[in-house]
């Protein structure tokens, strides 16, 4: 087994108040991989294990997944709009605040 080498972080996206997604590219066992992992924004206190769940995949898998992610995003946005449109006007005003 080897370690990830030449890892380059391309950017971060806030997941919530305590975590962020980091997207990077690195080499493992001589092959390139794309990583999207979850990291704490503030380092955990000493003695607490820092786990980094996420996705690790070969570039060809990323290419195959991009259309599915785009489809999923479009569908989620449609469902969010439908759910918003189904709300009573008073409920919509509360959500806008």
C-alpha positions in Angstrom: 0.0 0.0 0.0 1.1 3.5 -0.6 0.3 7.0 0.5 -1.3 9.7 -1.5 1.4 11.9 -3.0 1.3 15.2 -4.9 -2.2 16.0 -3.5 -3.4 19.4 -4.7 -6.4 21.0 -3.1 -8.5 22.7 -5.8 -11.0 24.3 -3.5 -13.4 24.1 -0.5 -17.1 24.4 -0.1 -18.7 24.9 3.2 -20.9 21.9 4.2 -22.3 23.3 7.5 -21.1 25.5 10.4 -18.5 22.9 11.5 -17.4 21.1 8.3 -16.3 21.8 4.7 -15.8 19.7 1.6 -12.3 19.8 0.1 -11.8 18.7 -3.5 -8.3 17.7 -4.5 -6.4 15.6 -7.0 -3.6 13.3 -5.9 -1.6 10.2 -6.9 -2.0 6.8 -5.2 0.0 3.8 -6.2 1.1 5.7 -9.4 -2.5 6.4 -10.5 -4.4 9.8 -10.3 -7.5 10.0 -8.1 -10.0 12.7 -7.4 -10.9 13.3 -3.7 -13.9 15.0 -2.2 -13.5 14.7 1.6 -15.2 16.3 4.6 -12.9 18.1 7.1 -13.7 20.1 10.2 -13.4 23.8 9.8 -11.9 24.0 13.3 -9.5 21.3 14.3 -10.9 18.8 16.8 -9.6 18.9 20.4 -6.6 16.7 21.2 -7.5 13.0 21.6 -10.5 13.2 19.3 -10.1 11.3 16.1 -10.3 13.4 12.9 -12.1 11.3 10.4 -12.4 12.4 6.8 -15.3 10.6 5.1 -16.0 11.4 1.4 -15.5 10.2 -2.1 -12.3 8.9 -3.7 -12.5 7.9 -7.4 -10.6 7.5 -10.6 -10.9 10.3 -13.1 -12.9 8.1 -15.6 -15.5 7.5 -12.8 -15.8 11.2 -12.2 -16.5 11.8 -15.9 -19.2 9.1 -15.7 -20.7 10.6 -12.5 -20.9 14.2 -13.7 -24.0 13.8 -15.8 -25.7 11.9 -12.9 -24.7 14.7 -10.4 -26.1 17.3 -12.8 -29.3 15.3 -13.2 -29.6 14.9 -9.4 -29.0 18.6 -8.9 -31.7 19.6 -11.4 -34.2 17.1 -9.8 -33.4 18.3 -6.3 -34.0 22.0 -7.4 -37.3 21.1 -9.0 -38.4 19.2 -5.8 -37.3 22.2 -3.7 -39.3 24.6 -5.9 -42.4 22.3 -5.8 -42.2 22.0 -2.0 -41.8 25.8 -1.7 -44.8 26.4 -4.1 -46.9 24.0 -2.1 -46.4 26.0 1.1 -49.0 28.4 2.5 -48.1 32.1 1.9 -47.4 32.7 5.6 -45.0 29.8 5.7 -43.1 31.2 2.7 -42.7 34.5 4.4 -41.2 32.8 7.4 -38.7 30.9 5.3 -37.5 34.1 3.5 -36.5 35.7 6.8 
